[in-house]
Structures are given as C-alpha cells and as structure tokens.
Amino acid sequence: MMMRADDKKLIDEILSDIVKSNVNDECKNWLEVTLQSTDSNAQISKAFVMVPRKTGKASIKINDAQKVSLDKAGIGYIDTWTIDRLSRVWLLSTLNSENQDQLYSTIDRLFLSAEMNEAVALYSALPFLAYPEIWVKRCAEGIRSNIGSVLEAIMENNPYPSENLNEAAWNQLVLKAFFTEKNVKLIVGLQERANLALALTLTDYAKERWAAGRDVNPQLWRLVGKFINAEIFEALKIGLQRYNQSEQRAIALAVDESEYQPAKDYINTFPELKIALADGQLNWNSF
C-alpha cells in the first residue's frame, strides 16, 4: 500500500530536520541546491554517490524532540544510522514520484552500480519510496547477497520485506537470517508472518545443525510452536534430548504455544521444563 501523502510529508520533514542538524552549513547549502534543481532526479542520482564526501560518515545525533518524532512516525530505528546513510535515504525519499517509470529507472540504475554502502542505503530506503510493489524483485534479489551489512539493511529493522514480499521470498529471508546468524529479533513482522512452510523448513534446518553437532538459535522455535504436528514433534524430541538448556526451554515455550497435545504431554516428562513454564517467567525475551 502506498504511503499516504501526509505521512510521507511528515517523514520527509523529520528526516530533513535530522540531516540538517548533523551537517555543516556548506553541506546544507549543497543539499538545498541539489533538491532545487530543475532536473532533481538526475541531480539526486549524482548527489547520492557524492554524499559521504559532503556529510562524512559519523553516527547521527538526535535530540529528545527528534527522538519523539521518529518514534511517533514508526521509524525510531534510524537513530543508529550514520549521517551518510540517512542523507542518502532522505535524498531518495524526495525523488519526484509522479512518474512511476522515471522513479523506477532512476533508482534501478543506482542499484545496478551500487557499491556496498550505497546498496545498504538503497535497501534502507525501500520503506520510504512510493510504489512499494515495484521494488519487490529488488528486495528479493538482495536476500541472495553475501554481504553482511547489505543483508542487515534488508533484514533488521526494515518494515518493507514483511509488508511486501510473498511467502516464498519471506521464508527465504528468515531462513537466511538464521543461517547467517543475523539478529532475528530485529526482523519486523517475524511472528505475524510465521507460516507452516517456514516452520517445516526451519525444523529441517535445526535437524541438520544437530546432526553436525551444532546448536540452534532458540529464537527459531518461536516460529514453529503454532504449527507443531506429528512430523515437527519428532524433531522436537531430538532437541529436547540434547540437554542444551536454552534450546530445551525454547522448545518447551514453543510447545506451550501449540495445540498439539502429544507434545504438551511429552514436555511434562521434563520436571525442570514443567516448572519453568508454570512459573510464568519464561518468554522469548529470555533468549
């Protein structure tokens, strides 16, 4: 769904305020000249590449009022960005969106020539761009990247994937996040988009890791609990018998959220897990 015009205007104003409070007067003037160009798309494309030389690469600083505005707009996560990343995202968000084909062409060219930090900014910008449906293919392609910072830009604190990817692409994102050991707690929409196909895939992934003598991220079971069936239950029993406390507790919590009675009965044969569930202090933030 396209961002409402009033929401976009407010977000652009917030980003503009933070960018301008984090750069010097010379850089402010350069940004204003860029945005006032009669051919702003072309000028912004050129400026996108030049940004770090103008803004530097320091982490942004925000005041209390700006923090409140960010949180209210639902983009509080940008407070960890560097000024060059934020400036690039802001510039892209100001591109003329009246012509969809022109907008797509402008940004697609940037993707094709992007180096690592440029790619990070481009994927970070996806939630701020008009016509969200036209960026789906680019987002799905980005999941295949082997560059950690690019994957983090797509996977962590980015609402675009959960709102726009189809189930297959979404499942690939989540699986790769576990595989590449990203912070899955930061995946927006993680539980809301849980599904049976993903639960089965993650269970197979867990069995492969166990077979190789490796541990499994306890957060994985967060996405499995509601879909426990006979097949998944057999895998859970393997995990419970490994005697890794974190994994055991995560599996127990997943079972507690399920409606599969054989698994619930089996958990009750582990006194420590039964007690941990009964005291009500076990939750996904425990892991």
VENKA-V276006 format. One record per residue. N is the residue number from 0. RES is the residue in one letter. SS is DSSP state (@ for helix, = for strand, . for the rest). PSI is psi in radians with two decimals (NA if undefined). NEAR is the number of other ideal C-beta (glycine too) atoms within 10 Angstrom. Layout:
n={N/N}
res={RES/RES}
ss={SS/SS}
psi={PSI/PSI}
near={NEAR/NEAR}
This chain:
n={0/1/2/3/4/5/6/7/8/9/10/11/12/13/14/15/16/17/18/19/20/21/22/23/24/25/26/27/28/29/30/31/32/33/34/35/36/37/38/39/40/41/42/43/44/45/46/47/48/49/50/51/52/53/54/55/56/57/58/59/60/61/62/63/64/65/66/67/68/69/70/71/72/73/74/75/76/77/78/79/80/81/82/83/84/85/86/87/88/89/90/91/92/93/94/95/96/97/98/99/100/101/102/103/104/105/106/107/108/109/110/111/112/113/114/115/116/117/118/119/120/121/122/123/124/125/126/127/128/129/130/131/132/133/134/135/136/137/138/139/140/141/142/143/144/145/146/147/148/149/150/151/152/153/154/155/156/157/158/159/160/161/162/163/164/165/166/167/168/169/170/171/172/173/174/175/176/177/178/179/180/181/182/183/184/185/186/187/188/189/190/191/192/193/194/195/196/197/198/199/200/201/202/203/204/205/206/207/208/209/210/211/212/213/214/215/216/217/218/219/220/221/222/223/224/225/226/227/228/229/230/231/232/233/234/235/236/237/238/239/240/241/242/243/244/245/246/247/248/249/250/251/252/253/254/255/256/257/258/259/260/261/262/263/264/265/266/267/268/269/270/271/272/273/274/275/276/277/278/279/280/281/282/283/284/285/286}
res={M/M/M/R/A/D/D/K/K/L/I/D/E/I/L/S/D/I/V/K/S/N/V/N/D/E/C/K/N/W/L/E/V/T/L/Q/S/T/D/S/N/A/Q/I/S/K/A/F/V/M/V/P/R/K/T/G/K/A/S/I/K/I/N/D/A/Q/K/V/S/L/D/K/A/G/I/G/Y/I/D/T/W/T/I/D/R/L/S/R/V/W/L/L/S/T/L/N/S/E/N/Q/D/Q/L/Y/S/T/I/D/R/L/F/L/S/A/E/M/N/E/A/V/A/L/Y/S/A/L/P/F/L/A/Y/P/E/I/W/V/K/R/C/A/E/G/I/R/S/N/I/G/S/V/L/E/A/I/M/E/N/N/P/Y/P/S/E/N/L/N/E/A/A/W/N/Q/L/V/L/K/A/F/F/T/E/K/N/V/K/L/I/V/G/L/Q/E/R/A/N/L/A/L/A/L/T/L/T/D/Y/A/K/E/R/W/A/A/G/R/D/V/N/P/Q/L/W/R/L/V/G/K/F/I/N/A/E/I/F/E/A/L/K/I/G/L/Q/R/Y/N/Q/S/E/Q/R/A/I/A/L/A/V/D/E/S/E/Y/Q/P/A/K/D/Y/I/N/T/F/P/E/L/K/I/A/L/A/D/G/Q/L/N/W/N/S/F}
ss={././././@/@/@/@/@/@/@/@/@/@/@/@/@/@/@/@/././././@/@/@/@/@/@/@/@/@/@/@/././././@/@/@/@/@/@/@/@/@/@/@/@/@/@/@/@/./././=/././././@/@/@/@/@/@/@/@/@/./././@/@/@/@/@/./=/@/@/@/@/@/@/@/@/@/@/@/././././././@/@/@/@/@/@/@/@/@/@/@/@/@/@/././@/@/@/@/@/@/@/@/@/@/@/@/@/./././@/@/@/@/@/@/@/@/@/@/@/./././././@/@/@/@/@/@/@/@/././././@/@/@/@/@/././@/@/@/@/@/@/@/@/@/@/@/@/@/././././@/@/@/./././././././././@/@/@/@/@/@/@/@/@/@/@/@/@/@/@/@/././././././@/@/@/@/@/@/./@/@/@/././@/@/@/@/@/@/@/@/@/@/@/././././@/@/@/@/@/@/@/@/@/@/@/@/././././@/@/@/@/@/@/@/./././@/@/@/@/@/@/@/@/./././././@/@/@/.}
psi={2.37/2.44/2.36/2.57/-0.70/-0.61/-0.79/-0.73/-0.74/-0.79/-0.73/-0.68/-0.70/-0.83/-0.76/-0.79/-0.76/-0.73/-0.87/-0.41/-0.05/0.14/2.88/3.04/-0.66/-0.74/-0.68/-0.80/-0.72/-0.75/-0.74/-0.73/-0.71/-0.81/-0.43/0.00/2.56/-0.43/1.21/-0.60/-0.79/-0.74/-0.68/-0.62/-0.76/-0.75/-0.61/-0.74/-0.60/-0.22/-0.91/-0.56/-0.42/-0.66/-0.36/-3.03/0.42/2.72/2.49/2.69/2.31/2.60/3.09/-0.72/-0.70/-0.67/-0.76/-0.74/-0.74/-0.81/-0.70/-0.59/-0.08/0.35/0.59/-0.37/-0.32/-0.11/-0.13/0.00/2.85/2.83/-0.60/-0.66/-0.84/-0.75/-0.71/-0.77/-0.75/-0.80/-0.77/-0.62/-0.34/-0.07/2.51/2.07/0.16/-0.54/1.78/-0.76/-0.71/-0.73/-0.80/-0.80/-0.75/-0.86/-0.61/-0.66/-0.65/-0.70/-0.75/-0.52/0.09/2.35/-3.09/-0.94/-0.55/-0.71/-0.70/-0.80/-0.70/-0.79/-0.57/-0.46/-0.25/-0.73/-0.25/-0.03/2.62/2.88/1.05/-0.50/-0.40/-0.10/0.04/-0.79/-0.73/-0.74/-0.79/-0.65/-0.65/-0.52/-0.41/-0.04/2.65/0.15/2.06/-0.81/-0.55/-0.78/-0.72/-0.66/-0.57/-0.74/-0.63/2.21/0.64/1.95/-0.22/-0.87/-0.82/-0.48/-0.28/-0.43/2.58/3.04/-0.73/-0.80/-0.70/-0.80/-0.65/-0.70/-0.84/-0.78/-0.76/-0.56/-0.74/-0.75/-0.67/0.13/0.76/2.94/1.60/-0.36/-0.37/0.06/2.03/2.32/0.28/-0.92/-0.60/-0.54/0.27/2.52/2.85/-0.76/-0.71/-0.73/-0.74/-0.73/-0.77/-0.61/-0.74/-0.72/-0.73/-0.75/-0.64/-0.73/-0.74/-0.71/-0.50/0.10/0.42/2.71/2.91/2.37/2.09/-0.48/-0.36/-0.69/-0.27/-0.51/0.02/-0.57/-0.86/-0.18/0.22/2.24/-2.97/-0.71/-0.84/-0.64/-0.71/-0.65/-0.69/-0.63/-0.62/-0.80/-0.71/-0.52/-0.02/-0.31/0.62/2.00/-0.76/-0.78/-0.75/-0.80/-0.66/-0.71/-0.75/-0.73/-0.68/-0.77/-0.66/-0.50/-0.11/3.03/0.27/1.77/-0.70/-0.63/-0.69/-0.72/-0.65/-0.69/-0.60/-0.20/-0.04/1.68/-0.75/-0.70/-0.67/-0.73/-0.76/-0.68/-0.67/-0.56/-0.13/0.12/-0.08/2.12/3.02/-0.34/-0.13/-0.26/NA}
near={7/12/17/9/10/8/12/17/11/14/20/14/12/19/23/15/16/25/21/15/14/19/22/11/8/9/19/14/11/17/23/10/11/19/15/9/13/6/9/17/16/11/16/22/18/10/20/23/14/11/25/17/10/18/23/15/12/11/12/21/11/18/11/7/9/16/13/12/20/19/12/11/15/12/18/15/16/20/16/11/20/19/23/22/24/23/28/28/25/25/23/22/19/18/21/13/16/8/12/11/9/13/19/16/11/19/23/14/11/19/15/7/10/17/8/13/18/20/20/24/26/24/28/24/24/24/22/21/22/18/13/17/9/16/23/16/11/16/19/19/12/22/21/9/17/7/12/12/12/21/21/19/25/27/24/17/18/23/14/21/25/16/14/19/20/9/12/11/16/23/21/16/24/26/17/16/23/19/11/13/9/20/12/17/12/14/22/18/16/19/11/7/19/19/15/13/12/21/23/17/17/25/25/14/16/25/15/11/17/18/9/7/7/9/13/23/21/21/17/24/28/21/23/25/25/16/21/24/14/9/12/25/16/11/19/26/13/14/24/20/10/14/8/15/12/13/22/21/20/25/30/25/23/26/26/16/13/20/10/18/8/13/23/15/10/17/22/12/9/17/8/11/22/13/10/20/19/10/8/7/8/18/8/17/6/12/17}
